[in-house]
Amino acid sequence: MSDVELDPEIADILHGEAVRQAETLQLIAAENFVSRAVLTALASPLANKYAEGYPGARHHGGCELVDAAERLAIDRAKRLFAAEHANVQPHSGSSAVLATYAALLRPGDKVLAMGLQYGGHLTHGSPVNFSGRWFDVIGYGVDAESGIVDYEQVRALARAHRPKAVVCGSISYPRHIDYAAFRDIADEAGAYLIADAAHPMGLIAGGAAPSPVPYADVVCATTHKVLRGPRGGMILCGEQFAERVDRAVFPFSQGGAQMNAIAAKAVAFREASTPDFRAYAHQVVANARTLAGGLAAEGLTVTTGGTDTHLLTVDPAPLGVDAATARGRLAAAGLVLDTCALPWADARGLRLGSAAVTTQGMAEKEMARIAALFATAIRSEDAGRRVRDEVRDLAGGFPPYGTPGEGTTSAVPAPGVMV
Ligand SMILES: Cc1ncc(COP(=O)(O)O)c(C=O)c1O
C-alpha cells in the first residue's frame, strides 16, 4: 500500500505500541510476534470481502479467491494436526469454545471443566460468561501440593455428576495434559471429551507437546499464542462431528467469516509445518524451563516445580511481595506479564510465557538474564530504573519486527507518516 495517509492519531498509537513492544519484554504467556507474511495477509484486501457460509456454498458472490484461501487453511490445519475435519472460521478462542458447546450440548447440560480458581478459562464455567450462565458447570482442581491435575478427583466427579461433556485445557497449567486419562474418564461417564488446547496448540504443531486430536471428540484452540498466527480460533474434529461443528459456527454463532484472518491462518499453518517452527517450539520449552530454573534459584516458588510447556506460574511471596505488587514493579521495569491463580492459596501468583521472547531469537542465556532482572525488580522498588535500562538494552538486541534498514523494517509507520 502506498500514498495513503494514515489517521494521524491512530498512527501515533501504532507507533507508540511498536516502540513499547520493542523496548519491553513480552512475557504474557498468550502473546507472540507473528511474521510479516501473517501481518500482510491481515492487512490485505481480503479484509473487505464478505463471505457468509463455507467454500463452494456462500451467500455472497465473488468468493472464488477467498474460497481458495479457506480451502488452503482447512487443508493445512488438517495436515498439521492430523485431523479429519477443521473449521477455521471462529473469530476467537472463545467463539471456538461456544461453537463446540453448541455442537455437542444443550443449555442446562452438565459440563465438567477445570475450576477457574485452578486455571480454567472464562469459557469453562465462569458465572459472568455464557458457559456459566447456560450450562451447569462442575469444576475440578489440581492437587494443592503438587499443582498437578487431580485425575482421581476428576474421575470421582465424573462418576458422581455424569456430565454430558468433560473439558480439559487451561490458561495457566504448565504441564502436559494426560489426554488418554481424560478420554478414559469421559468414556466411563458416557461424556464427550472436549480439549481446549488454546495454549499448547503451537507446541503441538511443532511436536513439542502431545496432541489431543487422537483422544478428544472435539479440539478447540486459538491460532495466536505459541502457534504464531493471527488472533482467532479453530476447531478440529472427526468426520462424525464435522457437520454439527460447521453449523454451530455458521449460522448458529457467527455470520460472515473474516477472510483476511483466514488467509493469515493459512499462512501461519504453513509456517508451523516447517523444520524451523519445530526448532522454535522446542526452544520455547527449553527457554521456559531455563526461566523456571532461574526463578527458583532466585527464591520464587515455581508451581509444579517447573514446566513442560511455554508457560510457568510462580509465587513471589518468598521474596516478600504479593503478586499485584510484583506485577507493578515488573511492569515499571519493562517486564510485562499477568497475575494468575495459585493451586495452594487464595493469594495470586504470576504467569509468564516464553513464546514471544523466543520468536525474537532469545535463548537460554537471555532467559537466565531475564530471571535475574525479574528477581531484582521484585525485591526492590528502587532497583526498577536500573533494571528498566537493562531490559531496554536486552530487548534492543532482539527487535521483534526485524532491524530497520536490513530489509525487515518495522511493520508500523512512524508517527504521522505517509505509508
Ligand atoms: C484455554 C483457553 N481457552 C479459550 C481462550 C479464549 O481465547 P480468546 O481470547 O481468543 O477468546 C483462551 C485465551 O487465553 C484460553 O487460554
The ligand as a Gaussian input file, in Angstrom:
#p B3LYP/6-31G(d) Opt

LIG

0 1
 C       -7.741000     -22.200000      27.406000
 C       -8.287000     -21.008000      26.679000
 N       -9.476000     -21.087000      26.072000
 C      -10.017000     -20.058000      25.404000
 C       -9.341000     -18.863000      25.300000
 C      -10.030000     -17.723000      24.618000
 O       -9.374000     -17.162000      23.546000
 P       -9.788000     -15.697000      23.038000
 O       -9.152000     -14.723000      23.967000
 O       -9.240000     -15.662000      21.630000
 O      -11.282000     -15.616000      23.056000
 C       -8.097000     -18.727000      25.909000
 C       -7.377000     -17.431000      25.821000
 O       -6.465000     -17.135000      26.503000
 C       -7.542000     -19.828000      26.610000
 O       -6.370000     -19.743000      27.222000

